[in-house]
Amino acid sequence: MTAANSTAAPAAGAAEPAREPSWFTAWVLVACTGVSILSTDLYTPSLPHLPTLLGSDAETVQLTMSLNLASYAVAQLAHGPLADRYGRRFLLLIGMVGFLFASLGCALAQDVGGLIAGRIAQGLFSSVASVVVVIMIRELYAGHRAVKVMGLYGMAIGLVPAVGPLIGGYVFVLAGWRMNFLLLAAIAAVVFLLVWRLLPESGERDRAALHPRRIVTGYLDLLGLPVYWRYLLPLSTLFGALFGFITAGPFLLIERLGVATENYGLWTAVSVLAFIAGSLAASRLAGRITPDGLVRAGLVFACGGSLALLPVVLAGAVSPASLMACVSLLSIGLGLLFASGPFCIFDALGDRPRGPASALLSALQLAAASVGSLSVGLFYDGTAMPLAVTMAAMAVVGGLGYLLLGPATRR
């Protein structure tokens, strides 16, 4: 039986809910993810002003971004086993409380060192949602309804980065940079109350989940499982392709292609809307197309858009419209992949713990994002060629991984 057609097996020790919770519960889970993403996007408009306001320099202030991302990535590897040991809901509550106090710490920081420390703590606690929410969606909702909820999750991932900087810019102008972090703390408090009052637990606690040998062997088992890599590779590499554009896009569109700085956000909003469209399509098509079928559709769009940029560059036909057309196809595909790929992974794992699987997936996605960003940064020559090569390479690795690690090699 393939991953696409199998019925999800409950996680080891998981308790199936008596009935599926309401859609309001799904929105609470989406809100947890939204707060996590908003922690960065809300304050990015303040970044250029912080060196002057905190008596520092741009390079040091940028550490508030890079070290936050590093703590976010590394902490996820611990959150998976912690979620299996202490429960998904409990860890999510701890994550929200920790995020609330970390946000207050950022708001009260008196120098850049204090802000860096607060941002590291924010990354540590905000990464809880990225691991736990996906597991809870899969365990609380069954079949195509789980994919529908995951489509909402994908829309949050796409919408928050578009709306966050807009809100953050106005907050900075009206009330200063500290208010952005106070706003985050207030939102975290509301989400904490919603989780505490309305969110059910989705699994039982596994007392042996934190045994060091089990953690190591669990991750090694996943890394040696072909079917895990079958979905992990496209979910990670194509995410890396998008981050390649996020890194190179401002330079290409503004410096190379003459897009006015104030209009840059309008062009990139096209790709954000494309991602949301892919997520919405996955939600609408769930039940009519299997999760693996949605993965295949996502690969067609994502790999097609990533590969299409290379001939456009070689033909000298790069323009804002042609560049964003390719990136938008990639974004549509990612919307479909993010809504369906994780469930194909969980369905194929059988009775293996889901916490480490979700944590490793999220951590390796961030690693691939770093590779995509680093690649276009190191080889940037003022043209779109480094981006085109990076996106094409990422598409080839992800697409071949899915095709070569098929059902025949799933065990």
KEKE-3310 file (N, C-alpha, C; in steps of 0.2 Angstrom, whole numbers, plus 5000, padded with zeros to 4 digits):
npx = (5004:5003:5009:5000:4988:4986:4978:4980:4990:4989:5000:5014:5007:4997:4981:4966:4955:4938:4929:4930:4937:4930:4930:4934:4943:4953:4957:4962:4974:4980:4982:4992:5003:5003:5007:5020:5026:5024:5033:5045:5042:5034:5043:5053:5052:5057:5071:5081:5082:5086:5101:5104:5095:5099:5112:5122:5128:5124:5128:5128:5115:5109:5111:5101:5092:5098:5103:5091:5085:5094:5092:5079:5079:5088:5082:5070:5073:5074:5061:5053:5055:5051:5038:5032:5035:5029:5017:5007:4999:5002:5016:5014:5008:5018:5027:5020:5019:5033:5037:5029:5035:5048:5046:5042:5054:5062:5056:5059:5073:5088:5099:5108:5113:5104:5093:5097:5098:5085:5079:5084:5079:5065:5066:5068:5056:5046:5047:5041:5028:5029:5033:5024:5011:5008:5008:4997:4987:4986:4983:4971:4962:4955:4958:4953:4949:4959:4968:4962:4962:4976:4977:4972:4982:4993:4989:4990:5004:5008:5001:5004:5018:5016:5007:5012:5024:5018:5009:5018:5027:5018:5015:5028:5030:5020:5021:5034:5048:5048:5035:5030:5035:5028:5015:5016:5018:5005:4997:5002:4997:4984:4982:4988:4978:4967:4972:4973:4960:4953:4959:4961:4970:4981:4987:4994:5006:5023:5034:5047:5052:5062:5074:5091:5098:5087:5082:5093:5094:5081:5081:5091:5085:5074:5082:5087:5076:5069:5056:5053:5063:5058:5047:5053:5063:5058:5049:5059:5070:5063:5057:5069:5073:5063:5068:5080:5075:5070:5081:5089:5079:5076:5087:5088:5075:5074:5087:5093:5082:5074:5063:5053:5057:5047:5037:5041:5036:5023:5025:5031:5020:5013:5018:5015:5001:5000:5005:4995:4985:4988:4988:4974:4968:4973:4965:4952:4952:4955:4950:4944:4956:4970:4982:4995:4993:4990:5003:5010:5004:5008:5022:5023:5020:5029:5042:5041:5040:5052:5062:5059:5064:5078:5079:5073:5082:5094:5089:5089:5078:5073:5062:5053:5040:5042:5050:5043:5032:5038:5042:5030:5023:5031:5028:5014:5015:5022:5012:5003:5011:5015:5003:5000:5011:5017:5007:5008:5020:5018:5008:5015:5024:5020:5020:5029:5036:5029:5033:5048:5049:5042:5049:5062:5059:5055:5067:5076:5070:5073:5087:5089:5083:5093:5104:5099:5098:5111:5118:5114:5118:5132:5136:5131:5131:5126:5116:5102:5106:5113:5102:5093:5101:5102:5088:5084:5093:5089:5076:5078:5084:5074:5063:5069:5071:5058:5054:5063:5063:5052:5036:5042:5053:5050:5052)
npy = (4994:5011:5027:5037:5031:5025:5023:5034:5029:5029:5039:5032:5027:5037:5044:5042:5055:5056:5062:5073:5089:5106:5118:5130:5126:5122:5135:5141:5133:5137:5151:5150:5146:5158:5168:5164:5166:5179:5185:5188:5195:5206:5216:5219:5231:5240:5238:5245:5257:5254:5253:5266:5270:5261:5263:5256:5246:5241:5228:5222:5223:5215:5203:5200:5195:5183:5175:5173:5165:5154:5149:5145:5135:5125:5122:5116:5102:5097:5100:5090:5077:5082:5085:5073:5067:5076:5080:5087:5098:5103:5107:5117:5126:5130:5135:5146:5154:5156:5163:5174:5181:5182:5191:5202:5204:5208:5220:5228:5229:5237:5239:5233:5221:5216:5215:5206:5194:5193:5190:5178:5170:5171:5164:5152:5148:5151:5142:5131:5130:5127:5114:5107:5110:5105:5091:5090:5094:5083:5073:5076:5078:5069:5060:5068:5080:5084:5088:5099:5108:5109:5116:5129:5132:5133:5145:5154:5154:5160:5172:5180:5184:5194:5203:5206:5215:5227:5231:5232:5242:5253:5253:5256:5269:5276:5272:5268:5256:5247:5245:5236:5223:5223:5222:5209:5202:5204:5198:5185:5182:5181:5171:5161:5159:5155:5142:5136:5136:5130:5120:5103:5089:5079:5067:5054:5054:5049:5041:5037:5045:5055:5048:5048:5039:5034:5046:5049:5037:5037:5048:5044:5033:5039:5046:5036:5031:5028:5032:5043:5052:5054:5063:5073:5078:5086:5095:5102:5106:5114:5124:5130:5135:5145:5153:5157:5166:5175:5181:5186:5193:5207:5214:5210:5215:5228:5234:5229:5227:5239:5242:5252:5256:5258:5251:5238:5229:5226:5219:5207:5203:5196:5183:5179:5179:5169:5158:5157:5154:5141:5134:5136:5129:5116:5114:5114:5104:5093:5076:5074:5072:5062:5064:5061:5063:5077:5081:5077:5086:5098:5097:5097:5111:5118:5113:5115:5130:5133:5127:5134:5147:5147:5145:5157:5166:5163:5166:5180:5186:5191:5200:5210:5204:5192:5186:5185:5178:5165:5163:5163:5152:5142:5146:5143:5129:5126:5129:5119:5108:5110:5108:5095:5086:5084:5075:5064:5060:5057:5047:5037:5033:5024:5016:5024:5037:5053:5066:5068:5066:5077:5088:5086:5087:5101:5107:5103:5109:5123:5122:5119:5131:5140:5136:5139:5153:5156:5152:5160:5172:5170:5169:5179:5190:5202:5198:5188:5175:5167:5165:5158:5146:5141:5139:5130:5119:5115:5111:5100:5091:5089:5085:5073:5066:5063:5055:5044:5038:5030:5021:5008:5008:5011:5005)
npz = (5000:4996:5001:4998:4998:5009:5026:5039:5052:5069:5080:5090:5105:5104:5106:5098:5095:5101:5093:5078:5081:5081:5067:5073:5082:5073:5068:5079:5080:5068:5072:5081:5073:5066:5075:5078:5065:5063:5072:5067:5055:5058:5064:5055:5047:5056:5056:5048:5056:5069:5071:5074:5084:5094:5096:5088:5075:5058:5054:5067:5071:5062:5067:5075:5067:5060:5071:5078:5068:5068:5081:5081:5071:5077:5089:5086:5084:5097:5101:5095:5102:5115:5113:5112:5124:5134:5129:5116:5117:5130:5128:5118:5125:5135:5125:5121:5132:5135:5123:5125:5136:5131:5120:5128:5134:5123:5120:5131:5130:5132:5125:5110:5112:5122:5115:5105:5113:5117:5105:5102:5112:5108:5095:5100:5107:5099:5089:5093:5089:5075:5075:5083:5079:5066:5069:5077:5069:5061:5069:5076:5066:5052:5037:5022:5028:5036:5027:5022:5033:5034:5023:5027:5036:5028:5021:5031:5033:5021:5021:5032:5031:5021:5026:5039:5038:5033:5044:5054:5050:5050:5064:5069:5065:5071:5085:5088:5088:5099:5102:5093:5098:5110:5105:5100:5111:5117:5108:5109:5122:5121:5112:5119:5129:5121:5117:5129:5134:5124:5116:5113:5119:5108:5109:5119:5133:5131:5140:5138:5128:5129:5131:5128:5119:5112:5106:5097:5089:5084:5076:5067:5061:5054:5045:5037:5031:5016:5011:5019:5015:5002:5002:5010:5003:4991:4998:5006:4997:4987:4995:4998:4985:4984:4994:4989:4979:4988:4994:4983:4975:4979:4974:4961:4956:4959:4957:4945:4936:4937:4945:4955:4972:4981:4975:4975:4985:4979:4968:4973:4981:4972:4971:4984:4985:4975:4982:4992:4984:4980:4992:4995:4985:4987:4999:4994:4985:4992:4997:4984:4977:4981:4995:4990:4977:4976:4980:4969:4959:4965:4963:4949:4946:4955:4951:4938:4937:4943:4935:4923:4924:4920:4905:4902:4907:4899:4887:4887:4892:4904:4914:4925:4925:4919:4928:4940:4936:4935:4948:4954:4949:4956:4969:4969:4968:4980:4989:4987:4990:5004:5010:5009:5008:5022:5027:5019:5023:5037:5036:5030:5040:5049:5065:5070:5081:5079:5083:5082:5068:5063:5068:5062:5049:5048:5053:5043:5032:5035:5034:5020:5015:5020:5012:4999:5000:5003:4992:4981:4986:4987:4974:4967:4953:4948:4939:4934:4933:4944:4953:4944:4941:4954:4958:4948:4951:4964:4961:4952:4961:4971:4963:4957:4969:4973:4963:4962:4974:4976:4979:4978:4985:4998:5010)
capx = (5000:5007:5008:4995:4982:4985:4975:4985:4991:4990:5007:5015:5004:4993:4974:4962:4950:4932:4926:4935:4935:4927:4934:4937:4950:4958:4959:4967:4981:4983:4984:4998:5008:5003:5011:5027:5029:5024:5038:5050:5039:5032:5048:5058:5053:5061:5078:5086:5082:5089:5108:5104:5091:5102:5119:5125:5129:5119:5130:5127:5108:5107:5112:5094:5088:5101:5103:5084:5084:5098:5089:5073:5081:5091:5077:5065:5076:5072:5054:5049:5054:5048:5031:5030:5036:5025:5011:5008:4995:5007:5022:5012:5006:5024:5030:5017:5021:5040:5037:5026:5041:5054:5044:5043:5062:5064:5053:5062:5080:5091:5105:5107:5114:5098:5088:5099:5096:5077:5077:5086:5073:5059:5066:5068:5050:5041:5048:5037:5022:5031:5034:5018:5004:5007:5007:4991:4982:4986:4980:4965:4958:4956:4957:4953:4948:4966:4972:4958:4965:4982:4977:4972:4989:4997:4987:4993:5011:5009:4998:5007:5024:5014:5003:5016:5028:5014:5007:5024:5029:5014:5016:5035:5029:5015:5023:5041:5049:5046:5028:5030:5036:5023:5010:5017:5017:4998:4994:5003:4993:4977:4983:4989:4971:4963:4975:4972:4953:4949:4963:4962:4977:4980:4991:4997:5013:5028:5039:5054:5053:5068:5080:5096:5099:5081:5082:5098:5092:5075:5083:5095:5080:5071:5086:5088:5070:5068:5049:5054:5066:5054:5043:5057:5067:5054:5047:5065:5073:5059:5057:5076:5072:5060:5072:5085:5072:5069:5087:5091:5074:5076:5093:5086:5070:5076:5094:5094:5076:5072:5057:5054:5058:5040:5033:5044:5031:5017:5027:5032:5014:5010:5020:5012:4995:5001:5006:4989:4980:4990:4985:4967:4967:4973:4960:4946:4953:4955:4944:4944:4962:4973:4987:5000:4991:4992:5010:5012:5002:5013:5029:5023:5020:5035:5048:5040:5042:5059:5066:5058:5068:5084:5079:5071:5088:5098:5086:5089:5071:5071:5059:5049:5034:5044:5053:5038:5028:5042:5042:5023:5022:5035:5024:5008:5017:5023:5006:5000:5016:5015:4996:4999:5017:5018:5003:5011:5026:5015:5005:5020:5029:5017:5019:5035:5034:5028:5037:5055:5048:5040:5055:5067:5057:5055:5074:5080:5068:5077:5093:5088:5082:5099:5108:5097:5100:5119:5120:5113:5122:5139:5138:5128:5135:5122:5112:5098:5109:5114:5096:5091:5104:5100:5081:5084:5096:5084:5070:5080:5085:5068:5059:5072:5070:5052:5053:5067:5062:5045:5034:5046:5059:5047:5054)
capy = (5000:5017:5032:5041:5027:5022:5027:5036:5026:5034:5039:5028:5030:5042:5042:5045:5059:5053:5065:5078:5095:5111:5122:5135:5123:5123:5142:5141:5130:5142:5157:5148:5147:5165:5172:5162:5169:5186:5187:5191:5200:5212:5221:5220:5238:5244:5236:5250:5262:5251:5255:5273:5270:5257:5265:5250:5246:5237:5221:5219:5223:5210:5197:5199:5190:5177:5171:5171:5159:5148:5146:5143:5129:5120:5121:5111:5095:5096:5100:5084:5072:5085:5085:5066:5066:5080:5081:5092:5104:5106:5110:5123:5132:5132:5139:5153:5158:5158:5168:5181:5184:5184:5197:5208:5206:5212:5227:5231:5229:5244:5239:5228:5214:5213:5213:5199:5189:5192:5187:5171:5167:5171:5159:5145:5147:5152:5136:5125:5129:5124:5107:5104:5111:5100:5085:5090:5094:5076:5068:5078:5078:5063:5060:5075:5086:5086:5092:5106:5112:5111:5122:5135:5132:5136:5151:5158:5154:5164:5178:5184:5188:5199:5208:5208:5221:5232:5233:5234:5249:5259:5253:5259:5276:5279:5271:5266:5249:5243:5243:5229:5218:5223:5219:5202:5199:5204:5193:5178:5181:5180:5164:5156:5158:5151:5136:5133:5134:5127:5115:5097:5085:5074:5061:5052:5055:5044:5043:5036:5049:5059:5044:5050:5034:5034:5052:5048:5031:5039:5053:5040:5029:5043:5048:5030:5028:5031:5036:5050:5057:5055:5069:5078:5082:5091:5100:5106:5109:5119:5129:5133:5138:5151:5158:5160:5172:5180:5184:5189:5197:5214:5216:5209:5219:5235:5237:5226:5228:5246:5242:5257:5253:5258:5246:5231:5224:5225:5213:5201:5201:5191:5176:5178:5177:5162:5153:5156:5150:5134:5131:5136:5124:5110:5113:5113:5097:5087:5072:5072:5070:5059:5068:5060:5066:5084:5082:5077:5092:5103:5096:5100:5118:5121:5111:5119:5137:5134:5126:5139:5153:5146:5147:5164:5170:5161:5170:5187:5189:5193:5206:5209:5200:5185:5183:5184:5172:5159:5162:5162:5145:5139:5147:5139:5122:5125:5129:5112:5103:5111:5106:5088:5082:5081:5070:5058:5057:5054:5041:5032:5031:5018:5018:5028:5044:5059:5072:5069:5067:5084:5092:5085:5090:5108:5109:5102:5114:5129:5121:5120:5138:5143:5134:5143:5160:5157:5150:5166:5177:5169:5169:5185:5194:5207:5195:5183:5168:5163:5163:5153:5140:5138:5136:5124:5113:5113:5108:5093:5087:5088:5081:5066:5062:5060:5049:5038:5035:5029:5015:5001:5008:5014:5002)
capz = (5000:4995:5006:4996:4998:5016:5031:5044:5058:5075:5082:5095:5111:5103:5107:5093:5098:5100:5087:5076:5084:5076:5063:5077:5084:5068:5068:5085:5078:5063:5075:5084:5068:5064:5080:5077:5059:5064:5077:5063:5049:5061:5066:5049:5045:5061:5056:5046:5061:5075:5073:5077:5090:5099:5096:5086:5068:5054:5055:5073:5072:5058:5071:5078:5062:5059:5077:5079:5064:5070:5087:5078:5068:5081:5095:5084:5085:5104:5102:5093:5107:5120:5112:5113:5131:5139:5126:5111:5120:5136:5125:5115:5131:5137:5120:5120:5138:5134:5118:5128:5140:5126:5117:5133:5135:5117:5120:5136:5129:5132:5120:5105:5116:5125:5109:5102:5118:5117:5099:5102:5115:5103:5091:5104:5109:5093:5084:5096:5085:5069:5076:5086:5075:5060:5072:5080:5064:5058:5074:5077:5060:5048:5029:5018:5032:5038:5021:5022:5039:5032:5018:5031:5039:5022:5019:5036:5031:5015:5022:5037:5029:5017:5031:5045:5037:5033:5050:5058:5047:5053:5071:5070:5063:5076:5092:5089:5087:5105:5102:5089:5102:5115:5102:5099:5118:5118:5104:5112:5128:5118:5109:5125:5132:5117:5117:5136:5135:5118:5112:5116:5118:5103:5110:5126:5134:5130:5146:5136:5122:5130:5132:5123:5114:5108:5102:5092:5085:5081:5070:5062:5058:5049:5039:5033:5028:5009:5010:5022:5010:4996:5003:5013:4998:4988:5003:5008:4991:4983:4999:4997:4979:4986:4998:4984:4976:4993:4995:4977:4972:4979:4970:4954:4954:4960:4954:4939:4932:4938:4949:4961:4979:4984:4971:4976:4988:4975:4963:4977:4983:4967:4973:4991:4983:4972:4987:4996:4980:4980:4998:4995:4980:4991:5004:4990:4981:4997:4996:4977:4975:4987:4997:4986:4970:4977:4980:4962:4956:4967:4960:4942:4947:4958:4947:4931:4938:4945:4929:4918:4924:4917:4898:4901:4908:4894:4881:4889:4892:4910:4916:4931:4924:4918:4934:4945:4933:4937:4955:4956:4948:4961:4975:4969:4969:4987:4993:4987:4994:5011:5013:5008:5009:5028:5029:5016:5028:5043:5035:5029:5046:5053:5072:5072:5084:5074:5085:5078:5061:5061:5070:5057:5043:5049:5053:5036:5027:5036:5031:5013:5014:5021:5006:4993:5001:5003:4985:4977:4989:4986:4967:4964:4949:4946:4934:4937:4932:4950:4955:4939:4942:4961:4958:4944:4954:4969:4958:4950:4967:4974:4959:4956:4975:4974:4958:4963:4981:4976:4983:4978:4990:5004:5016)
cpx = (5004:5005:5002:4988:4981:4981:4980:4985:4992:4998:5007:5012:4999:4986:4970:4956:4943:4928:4931:4932:4933:4932:4937:4943:4955:4961:4963:4974:4984:4985:4991:5004:5009:5008:5018:5030:5029:5030:5044:5047:5037:5037:5053:5058:5057:5069:5083:5087:5086:5096:5108:5101:5095:5110:5124:5127:5125:5121:5128:5119:5105:5107:5105:5090:5091:5102:5096:5083:5088:5095:5083:5074:5083:5086:5072:5067:5074:5065:5050:5049:5051:5040:5028:5031:5030:5018:5011:5005:5000:5013:5020:5011:5013:5028:5027:5019:5029:5040:5034:5032:5047:5052:5044:5050:5064:5062:5056:5070:5083:5097:5104:5109:5108:5093:5090:5097:5089:5075:5079:5081:5067:5060:5066:5061:5045:5042:5044:5031:5023:5031:5027:5012:5003:5005:4999:4985:4981:4982:4973:4960:4960:4955:4958:4952:4954:4969:4968:4961:4972:4983:4976:4979:4994:4996:4990:5001:5012:5006:5002:5014:5022:5011:5008:5020:5024:5012:5013:5027:5025:5015:5023:5034:5025:5018:5030:5042:5048:5039:5026:5030:5031:5016:5010:5016:5009:4995:4995:4999:4986:4977:4984:4982:4967:4965:4973:4964:4950:4952:4963:4968:4975:4984:4993:5004:5017:5034:5046:5056:5060:5074:5085:5097:5093:5080:5087:5096:5085:5076:5086:5090:5076:5075:5088:5082:5068:5061:5049:5057:5062:5050:5048:5061:5064:5052:5053:5068:5069:5058:5064:5076:5069:5064:5078:5082:5072:5075:5089:5086:5074:5082:5091:5081:5071:5082:5094:5088:5072:5065:5058:5054:5051:5035:5035:5039:5025:5019:5028:5025:5011:5012:5017:5005:4995:5001:4999:4984:4982:4987:4978:4965:4967:4968:4953:4946:4953:4949:4943:4950:4966:4979:4993:4999:4992:4999:5013:5010:5007:5020:5029:5023:5027:5041:5047:5042:5049:5064:5065:5062:5075:5084:5077:5078:5093:5096:5087:5082:5068:5068:5055:5043:5036:5047:5048:5033:5031:5041:5035:5021:5025:5030:5017:5009:5018:5017:5003:5004:5015:5008:4996:5005:5018:5013:5005:5016:5023:5012:5010:5024:5026:5017:5025:5033:5034:5032:5044:5054:5046:5046:5060:5065:5057:5063:5077:5077:5072:5084:5094:5087:5089:5104:5106:5099:5107:5121:5120:5117:5130:5141:5134:5133:5131:5116:5107:5100:5110:5107:5093:5094:5102:5093:5081:5087:5092:5078:5072:5081:5079:5063:5062:5071:5064:5051:5057:5066:5054:5043:5038:5051:5057:5050:5062)
cpy = (5006:5022:5036:5037:5024:5026:5028:5032:5030:5034:5034:5031:5035:5040:5046:5049:5055:5056:5071:5085:5100:5114:5128:5132:5124:5130:5144:5139:5135:5148:5156:5149:5154:5169:5170:5165:5176:5189:5190:5197:5206:5218:5222:5228:5243:5243:5241:5256:5260:5253:5262:5273:5266:5259:5259:5251:5241:5230:5218:5218:5217:5203:5195:5195:5184:5173:5169:5164:5153:5145:5142:5136:5123:5118:5116:5104:5093:5095:5094:5079:5075:5084:5078:5064:5069:5081:5087:5099:5107:5110:5117:5128:5134:5137:5146:5157:5161:5163:5175:5184:5186:5190:5203:5209:5210:5219:5231:5232:5236:5245:5234:5221:5211:5211:5207:5193:5188:5188:5180:5167:5166:5165:5152:5143:5147:5145:5130:5124:5126:5117:5104:5104:5106:5093:5085:5090:5087:5071:5070:5078:5072:5064:5067:5081:5088:5090:5099:5110:5114:5116:5129:5137:5136:5143:5156:5159:5159:5171:5183:5187:5194:5205:5211:5214:5227:5235:5235:5240:5254:5259:5257:5267:5279:5278:5269:5258:5245:5241:5237:5223:5217:5220:5212:5199:5199:5199:5186:5177:5178:5172:5159:5154:5154:5143:5132:5131:5130:5121:5109:5094:5080:5068:5060:5053:5049:5045:5041:5040:5053:5055:5046:5045:5034:5040:5051:5043:5033:5043:5049:5036:5033:5044:5042:5027:5032:5035:5042:5055:5058:5061:5074:5082:5087:5097:5104:5110:5115:5125:5133:5137:5145:5156:5161:5166:5177:5184:5188:5194:5204:5217:5216:5214:5226:5238:5235:5228:5234:5246:5247:5254:5253:5253:5239:5226:5222:5219:5207:5198:5196:5184:5174:5175:5170:5157:5151:5152:5143:5131:5131:5130:5117:5108:5111:5106:5091:5083:5070:5070:5067:5064:5067:5063:5074:5085:5082:5083:5098:5103:5099:5107:5121:5119:5115:5126:5138:5132:5131:5145:5153:5148:5154:5168:5169:5165:5177:5190:5190:5199:5205:5204:5193:5182:5181:5179:5165:5158:5161:5155:5141:5140:5143:5131:5121:5125:5122:5107:5104:5108:5098:5084:5080:5075:5063:5055:5054:5047:5035:5029:5026:5020:5021:5035:5049:5065:5073:5070:5074:5089:5092:5088:5098:5111:5109:5107:5121:5128:5122:5128:5142:5142:5138:5150:5161:5156:5157:5171:5176:5171:5175:5189:5200:5205:5190:5176:5164:5160:5157:5146:5137:5135:5130:5118:5111:5109:5101:5089:5085:5083:5074:5062:5059:5054:5043:5035:5034:5023:5009:5002:5011:5011:5002)
cpz = (5000:5000:5005:4997:5005:5021:5036:5050:5064:5077:5088:5101:5110:5104:5102:5097:5096:5094:5085:5079:5079:5072:5067:5080:5079:5067:5074:5083:5073:5067:5079:5079:5066:5068:5079:5071:5060:5068:5073:5058:5052:5062:5060:5047:5049:5060:5054:5051:5067:5076:5076:5083:5096:5100:5094:5078:5064:5054:5061:5074:5067:5061:5074:5073:5062:5065:5079:5074:5066:5076:5086:5075:5073:5087:5092:5085:5092:5105:5100:5099:5113:5119:5113:5120:5135:5136:5122:5114:5126:5133:5122:5120:5133:5132:5120:5126:5137:5129:5121:5132:5136:5123:5122:5134:5129:5118:5126:5135:5129:5128:5115:5107:5119:5120:5106:5107:5118:5110:5098:5106:5112:5099:5094:5105:5103:5088:5087:5091:5078:5069:5078:5082:5070:5063:5074:5075:5061:5063:5076:5072:5055:5041:5026:5022:5035:5033:5021:5027:5037:5027:5021:5034:5034:5020:5025:5035:5026:5017:5027:5035:5024:5021:5036:5044:5037:5039:5054:5056:5050:5061:5073:5070:5069:5083:5093:5089:5093:5105:5098:5093:5108:5112:5101:5106:5119:5114:5107:5118:5126:5116:5114:5128:5128:5117:5124:5137:5130:5115:5115:5115:5112:5104:5117:5126:5134:5135:5143:5130:5123:5131:5126:5117:5109:5103:5096:5087:5081:5075:5065:5058:5053:5043:5035:5030:5021:5008:5013:5018:5004:4996:5006:5008:4994:4992:5005:5002:4988:4988:4999:4991:4980:4990:4994:4981:4982:4994:4989:4974:4973:4975:4963:4952:4954:4957:4947:4934:4933:4941:4955:4967:4982:4981:4972:4979:4984:4970:4967:4980:4978:4969:4980:4989:4979:4977:4991:4991:4980:4986:4998:4990:4983:4996:5000:4987:4986:4997:4989:4974:4981:4989:4992:4979:4971:4977:4973:4958:4958:4964:4953:4942:4949:4954:4940:4932:4939:4939:4923:4918:4920:4909:4897:4902:4902:4887:4882:4889:4899:4911:4922:4931:4923:4924:4939:4942:4935:4944:4958:4955:4954:4968:4975:4971:4977:4991:4993:4991:5001:5014:5013:5009:5016:5030:5025:5020:5034:5042:5033:5035:5050:5061:5075:5076:5079:5076:5082:5071:5059:5063:5065:5051:5043:5049:5046:5031:5028:5033:5024:5011:5015:5015:5000:4994:5000:4996:4981:4979:4987:4978:4963:4960:4946:4941:4938:4936:4938:4953:4951:4940:4949:4961:4954:4947:4960:4966:4955:4956:4970:4970:4958:4963:4975:4969:4959:4969:4981:4980:4983:4983:4996:5010:5016)
residu = (MET:THR:ALA:ALA:ASN:SER:THR:ALA:ALA:PRO:ALA:ALA:GLY:ALA:ALA:GLU:PRO:ALA:ARG:GLU:PRO:SER:TRP:PHE:THR:ALA:TRP:VAL:LEU:VAL:ALA:CYS:THR:GLY:VAL:SER:ILE:LEU:SER:THR:ASP:LEU:TYR:THR:PRO:SER:LEU:PRO:HIS:LEU:PRO:THR:LEU:LEU:GLY:SER:ASP:ALA:GLU:THR:VAL:GLN:LEU:THR:MET:SER:LEU:ASN:LEU:ALA:SER:TYR:ALA:VAL:ALA:GLN:LEU:ALA:HIS:GLY:PRO:LEU:ALA:ASP:ARG:TYR:GLY:ARG:ARG:PHE:LEU:LEU:LEU:ILE:GLY:MET:VAL:GLY:PHE:LEU:PHE:ALA:SER:LEU:GLY:CYS:ALA:LEU:ALA:GLN:ASP:VAL:GLY:GLY:LEU:ILE:ALA:GLY:ARG:ILE:ALA:GLN:GLY:LEU:PHE:SER:SER:VAL:ALA:SER:VAL:VAL:VAL:VAL:ILE:MET:ILE:ARG:GLU:LEU:TYR:ALA:GLY:HIS:ARG:ALA:VAL:LYS:VAL:MET:GLY:LEU:TYR:GLY:MET:ALA:ILE:GLY:LEU:VAL:PRO:ALA:VAL:GLY:PRO:LEU:ILE:GLY:GLY:TYR:VAL:PHE:VAL:LEU:ALA:GLY:TRP:ARG:MET:ASN:PHE:LEU:LEU:LEU:ALA:ALA:ILE:ALA:ALA:VAL:VAL:PHE:LEU:LEU:VAL:TRP:ARG:LEU:LEU:PRO:GLU:SER:GLY:GLU:ARG:ASP:ARG:ALA:ALA:LEU:HIS:PRO:ARG:ARG:ILE:VAL:THR:GLY:TYR:LEU:ASP:LEU:LEU:GLY:LEU:PRO:VAL:TYR:TRP:ARG:TYR:LEU:LEU:PRO:LEU:SER:THR:LEU:PHE:GLY:ALA:LEU:PHE:GLY:PHE:ILE:THR:ALA:GLY:PRO:PHE:LEU:LEU:ILE:GLU:ARG:LEU:GLY:VAL:ALA:THR:GLU:ASN:TYR:GLY:LEU:TRP:THR:ALA:VAL:SER:VAL:LEU:ALA:PHE:ILE:ALA:GLY:SER:LEU:ALA:ALA:SER:ARG:LEU:ALA:GLY:ARG:ILE:THR:PRO:ASP:GLY:LEU:VAL:ARG:ALA:GLY:LEU:VAL:PHE:ALA:CYS:GLY:GLY:SER:LEU:ALA:LEU:LEU:PRO:VAL:VAL:LEU:ALA:GLY:ALA:VAL:SER:PRO:ALA:SER:LEU:MET:ALA:CYS:VAL:SER:LEU:LEU:SER:ILE:GLY:LEU:GLY:LEU:LEU:PHE:ALA:SER:GLY:PRO:PHE:CYS:ILE:PHE:ASP:ALA:LEU:GLY:ASP:ARG:PRO:ARG:GLY:PRO:ALA:SER:ALA:LEU:LEU:SER:ALA:LEU:GLN:LEU:ALA:ALA:ALA:SER:VAL:GLY:SER:LEU:SER:VAL:GLY:LEU:PHE:TYR:ASP:GLY:THR:ALA:MET:PRO:LEU:ALA:VAL:THR:MET:ALA:ALA:MET:ALA:VAL:VAL:GLY:GLY:LEU:GLY:TYR:LEU:LEU:LEU:GLY:PRO:ALA:THR:ARG:ARG)
# end
